[in-house]
């Protein structure tokens, strides 16, 4: 005769509750996040759940819809007016009668139009920093001379347990008219970032306001990506990207820092440029999502340290040289309008912490997304740009560093290198006997019989080789015997193939005869060797620090990581040996981490704590770096084996 046992999925949290307990209350008591805007009045429809029926022997539960109270008048009214999908119940309005397995769906589908546009992606448990709270405020009374705002606060305390609410000043002049317009029924947007924080009223709407949005954004040095999500369903409504307009001040990070050092207005010009681009992106996601800017009530941004500083209007000069001092490393929370991003007047912007002087908030966000600190396996994460940001660790310890790879992986310093854009060779195969290449070009329909690959002679519109293409072409040249372990292009093959061409005292490989001519020169091979040796040496240093000889998993982040074929990353020795099945592109992991912090404030605490625990390694100060670097110049490596390639 024990109380019914209730298990909530997907969190797996469980507990016993007396018969008659509303399901929403049970969820609250267990700390399971179930959305609610109307405060249990059965009008917002946000609290929907469903029952998994069956015998869950493992949990000792036989769950059935009959263990929920039957549909009552409030739920019936909601179903009649708004419609409830098959099997869905309003958790605020149903009571526990027996053992239950309750599904908390990640999408309480309210607005069919929004759902059609939703982007397919990972879903997270939510607990946003901004909550929408409907209240019915007592009307003024001559006998009780309490102000309108004070009665609103009293209602928020009574219905939502938000005590001692602070009020954003911009709302104070508007409170009276909003309360009257809503006939004393209003929805308050309450921002509360952490448990200990004072709740803050940031927006107020007449009547029931059953939607709220937020944006998550990754400011990369080349591209900026933004997502607009519903804070109430967790769905991404729209996404947009653009290239970073700061490129006109300098291609890579260091040239942007020098621009600031050389030009008195340089910092300001770059801050203005990036904020303008962000404002344009905000307009775009709002237009796509068919919402207004003022509907955005929260925002999260990440970026590498230099992007982070320029975005906040901080001079990045200190980051240009040792000791690479950040102006601020911990997470920053500001009013969005204070940093030139007007949305709703009350909207806040949260910026993740930076790990170190050149391991930024983007690496922190990627760490949060991929979770090396949550697992037993030793995971390596690399984000390759002009600087490679490297994180290695597991639940016991996480270490991080950056390595000066230079821009070769992005196609700069490579004779035929270019950005990943139409006309760029992105995939290539070289026949080891004939030394003839076949390749695939971005934005060009394949011509060959073999799907996706063209004979070099048939290709038109080829303009260069992008970063992932360069890794492949050098990997393939190595496999075909065109270059030695030391990276020397073998000139003796000129007798065998017209594609091996003398170029002064060295030799080049002709990938494509056209205009322009696409060659891989000895210098190109060297540039890639230097870049990959820097990356590998940084990784090895972190492996030394961890005391490990191999890694269990590798995540390749960022655009480069997305397009590179993991096999070639190993063939060239960019990363250490690993089971190929466990080397994965993790896409825009930084953007995913930003989205997690937008939808769940607990992730903000998680990454803040994790960043504090991460050991930061300064590669420039480590004597072994040079030794590892020299060994890593060879293909794939002078000292380390790659058993997984054999
Ligand atoms: Fe609004 Fe249940 S909480 S319908």
Boltz pocket constraint, residues with backbone or C-beta under 6 A from the ligand:
constraints:
  - pocket:
      binder: B
      contacts: [[A, 35], [A, 36], [A, 37], [A, 38], [A, 39], [A, 40], [A, 41], [A, 42], [A, 43], [A, 44], [A, 45], [A, 46], [A, 47], [A, 48], [A, 90], [A, 91], [A, 92], [A, 93]]
      max_distance: 6.0
